[in-house]
Each structure stands twice: as C-alpha cells, then as structure tokens.
Amino acid sequence: MLANEEIALECPYCKGEIYRPLAWFKQAYNSCPSCEGGLAASQFDATVAEIEAAFESSVAEMVVGQKGCGCNCNH
C-alpha cells in the first residue's frame, strides 16, 4: 500500500473521523485534528496492519486473478 494512500480512522478519544494519509498514522506521535488529543502510532498499529493486509490481498487478486487470503501462502 502506498504511504500517501488516504484512509479514515476513528480517534480513540473524541471518536471523530481522522482522514489522513496512511503514513500519518504510522508517525510516532500526532494530535487529533478535532480534539487535539495526543496519538501514538501504536494506537493504530493493529488497524493499519489489517488495512495493509487487505490491500495487499486485493492487489494479489487483481494480479493473479485469484482471491488471496493475505498471508503470502500459495493456496
């Protein structure tokens, strides 16, 4: 997935939508644009990993023509 691909994730504090490039959520520290709450990259690690895996699976499906499971296996 491209680092500048924009995604929307929920702020863990104000529950507002944060719409930023994927790379923004991977930065060590940021502030929510709505509530100014401090955000660490670790707060988004699991969600970002899921999004990247889904994107990679979709790309594999387009390239290979088969639905992939996203685990880099050969089934």
N, C-alpha and C positions, 0 to 999 in steps of 0.2 A: 504494500500500500504506500502511496506517496505521502511524504510527510506534510505536504501542503493541502492534502485532501481534507475538506471541512466536514466536521461531524458535530452533533449536538449531544451534550451530556448534561445531566441534572446536577446542580450544585448541591452538595450534601448538607448545606446549611439553610439556604433560603428556598431550595427546591426549584429555583429558576433555571431556565434552559440556558446553557452556555454553548454558543455556536462559534467554534473556533477551528483552526487547522489542527490536525492530529498532533503535530509537533508541539503545539501549545500545551496539550495535556501531558506531554512527556517531559516538560521542563521541570526542573527540581522544585521550583516554587512559583506560584502565581497568585493572583487575587481574583475572586469572582467579580465580573464586571457589574453585577447587580447589587450585591450586598457587601462587596469588598472583603469578604471572608478569606482568610489565608488558605490556599490549597497546595498540597504537596502532590507530586507525581504519583506517589504510592497510593493515593486515594483513588486513582483511576486505572492503576495497573491491570487489574483483572478485566475490566470492561474494555480497555484498549486492546488487550491481548485477544479477547473474543472477537472484536471488530476486525482486527487484522487477520485472524484465522478465517473468518467468514469471507473476507475479501479475497484472500489467497485461494480459498476453495472455489470461489466464483470464477476467478481468473483461470484456475486449473480446469474447471468445467468448460469454459469458453475455448481454451487452447486444445484440450484433449477431446472434448466432446462428450465427456462423461461427468456425472455428478461425483465430486470428490468428498471425502469425509473431513479434509482439512488436517490430517495427521501425517502427511507425507508418506503414507504407506502405498502399496500397489494393489489395492482392492477397489 
